[in-house]
């Protein structure tokens, strides 16, 4: 894929600072409003569909307030009503609203189990069907994968950032196994997702917003139904190569 979109951060301008000054209070307002609606809905909808609508709406409001022009490429690879495990590059905090707001699927967030121990937030995430990921091969990790796989299917997909944290320099970091194990356990196709433009919009370590284009590229799904545990390294290499292949841009490297 060739693209004019770059993820190389630019020094913020005076206009960027003014924009940021007005944008973050609005983001806080959106969070209170949609968070309250989501929390109320979780008392009645344990499947998480109402909460997903709230999260998707919240995400689009943030992206629009940040003046991000989001374009999705490769959505034709997805089939309506199917479930997937989306594994995305992670360059910026803005990756989250881009994923939640613009992926055309019922999504559940797969996150480190430590997040689910945060007071109130963890309770809400559990009620809305989000997915805790335990690292390692302990009995607790295996059991959590069984539970997580049971939450997916029937049009419900998972997304996570297999790098585990945001990249500091734009290079793809080593991928962790949790998301791949979830895909194998649930027997769902893996979709590599490359997001470009968010690092330029809001790089790690900065809260200043910079308006600009963002592109989310979806690779064709990689089937896992026929794979076994010993195929995990090969699957990880395939996804890593797919993500890496989209990181070189005309304006520089992500």
Steps between C-alpha positions, in 0.01 A plus 500: 500500500637842403368799686575870537401483868791533740521423869805718560405753773530868419579774752171642632391843381314775684178385330561147629524629857179702466320201348622277785386750762142475377503133401594327826215647708263374230658154519445501876135596444454221243654252743266595782193495275567179309653329803182566697284365218723194467496433873122529514463269203729239656236444768265365233723381214765247604577417135676833461327619184369822654839564657665451161268760347593743778873431453477535122307827525743633763792407276363673193427813701862505619643440152285776353590740781867420441439587130615160380397410146471122539500272198456122519663286230436129461155482659392297198701211646250469786174308479190636673408302809838325523730521803871579497799573721644837391869550582612859451814710503511742792655843451277741690220530753286600201520143368228402747226737375599423140459125557182522708340767286573381148530121495165379362454225760364429846826531694624393840828628637758240599726661761751405767326348800650772722265753337205298628623550858463878478211600730172569320658486151579130534148424625346685207727327249406160639129579485527618140670181381854630454775238501784471756827356369736322741860464390697179527389139495364468852177320578336839554613611153361186335170534685469867404546411132220246526269764647609762246439268205149444631428874479576512128314375196153581370625823347694610810871567435799586717770758446829554673845646455743206491801725558364555851578872510543799270812512288741778592679518166244375248667164448294187552580352840517125574150355507366327810325164484172575680298616200623213286412246767154652518462461123609136511275419795196670344592369151425845357686661209769753584486838325827701507419873532744779423409851618690791348475866584418477870861539610518824302170609657599423860837333562581314817599742775294789362143611567503763224265415213594547136226476238565277202415189300496153656490175310401162644602216271345155544691206357305195378399271791741219585305178575590321824239222517751248361793616717640333811706631789825414322395732215502803731854624409424482128173690547680769700763537227233528231314775686822681594611502136160628387511788749863581427437511126261794540715711731724658235338818374594771252539753780716279720467199721229473764 
